[in-house]
């Protein structure tokens, strides 16, 4: 039996650990199985870049639990985007990326493929599985849901998201000290999250909760109000810009600083429309998403708020790469190990799907049908913990 692994999309604090968890599971359940990896995700699968896992790796899985990133590399490739695959040299003119990938799996005699990634990764895995079955090749595909955005439909909690929020909070614990560098300091903490504000909200919660446990010295500038969160902006919830400016201006006048937690996807439509109206071209990625790095929503908001709040100094800091590159925390690692074990068990039974905390089954860990997996799930900002957070920081 041959079992292959690939990780795809952006990295998250679960990829290395998930590979470790899967290897551990197969060491117990199928010790004679051959294990291999495709280098840099679907790119490696299309190009046939692969390698076998030596016995030394199978004996040292504990190392994989201590690292962020992916031990077999990542890439963003959409197998159904033929033009992009051709442009990047992954296929030849006239080839179908799905067929190229399927043929590679057949040629490599792969029986089980584990994909670790977000909705795009697992959607591509599903397409591969369906394609192969249509062509009478029985391949079992079991995915694990990775994304720091925590925005996959049917999955209550994606792997690595808890850690990313915790690391974002740790990141801002240092950045918040910048409030002492000048008069009327505005700090914008830009957090990952294209369509979903969960990570921004939970990062703010983690930071706010950690702040409560710290000692302060209000006799000097070290007052909790200067360090605390003043506003949270997420893609799912619009806000009255002028009213918010009035509120934040009052805070700036009172405590000489303002701290904003901003989801990178907040205000995207407004920014895109403004740029297009001025004749600027909007860059898209292989999946048709607006290239957020080039859009730079943090700077757009910074320019707007700086003027309205009469900020003397404005600082935009992004915790995304810092947070997503971390090794998993204890909470995530427990879920990763349990998910990996079930993924291996289901794969050996020949059952395909995505292993996750199933929203449609009381958030129990189980195998979710590929057809129920899709991205773009919005954050439910009516949750009690979020409403309490807004109340504590004085935001409506």
C-alpha positions, 0 to 999 in steps of 0.5 A: 500500500502506498500513501501520499501526502501533500500540503497546499495553500498558505501555511498554518500552525498545523501542517507539520504537526498533521504530517507527524500525526498521520505518520504516527497513526500509520506507524500503528495502523499500517506499519508496512505501508509506503509513505511519500510526499509531493513537494510543494503541494499540487505543484509537485503533483503536476510536475512529479516532484516527490520523495519517499519518507525514510525510516528515520522520519517515521521514528522522529515524528515528535520533531514535526510537532514542534515546528510551524510551516510544512515539512513537504512545502506548499504552493497555491495551485488550482487544478481547474485553472488551466491557463494559470497552470500553463502560464506557470509551467506546470502543464504543457499546452493542451493538457488538462491539469486534473488529468495530469495530476490523476495520471501522476497518482496512477503512475505512482501507484498511490492508494491513499492521498491525504491533503492538508489545506483549506477549502480550495485544497480540499475542493481540488482533492474532491475534484481529483477523487471524482475524476479518478473514480469516473476513470475507474481508478479507485483512490481514497482521498482524506483531507484535513481542514487547515486555515487560520481564517476558520471559514470552512463551511461544515467545519466548526474549528479548523486546524491551526486557527486557535494558535494563530489567534494566540500568536497574533495576541502575543505579537501585539503585546510588543507592538502595543508598547509603541503607543508611548513613542509619540503624541496622538499615536494610532496603531492599526493591527491588521489581521488575516481574514479575507471574508471571515472576521473570526481570526481578527475577533478571536485575536482581539479576544486573546489579547484583551484577555491576556491584558487583564492578567498584566500589572499596570502603573497608571501613575505613569503612562503604563495605563491599561486603557492605552494598551487595550483594544479600542475597535475591531473591524471585520468583513461581516459587519459594516459600521458608520465611519463618521460615527466611529471617527467621532468615538475614536477621536474622543478616545484619542483626546482622552488617552493620547492613543488608539488601537484598532484590530482590523481584518484584512478583508474589511472594507474590501468592496469599498476600496476596490470600487474606489480604486477602479473608479480612479482607473487602477487595475485590481490584481487577482490570484489563481483562484480569482480572489483579490490580491489583498497584499497589493490592495493593502487595506490596512494602509487605506484605513490608516490614511482615512483614520489619521486625518479624522483622528488627527493622529500625529503618528500612525503605525500599521502592523501585520501579524499574519506571517508571524501568527500563521508560521507558529508551531501549534499550541496545546489546544490545536495539537490535541485536535490535530492528533485526534483528527490525524488518527481518524483520517488514517482510520477512515482512509484505510477503510476506503472512505473519502472526505474531510475529517473535522469537527462537524457542524452538522453533527453537534461539532463531533469529530467525523468524516465530512462529505467533500460536497459539504466543504466550501470556503467563505463561511462568515464569522457569526458576530452574534456569539456571546463571547464577541458581544461581551468583548465589544461591550468591554471595549466600548464598541457597538 
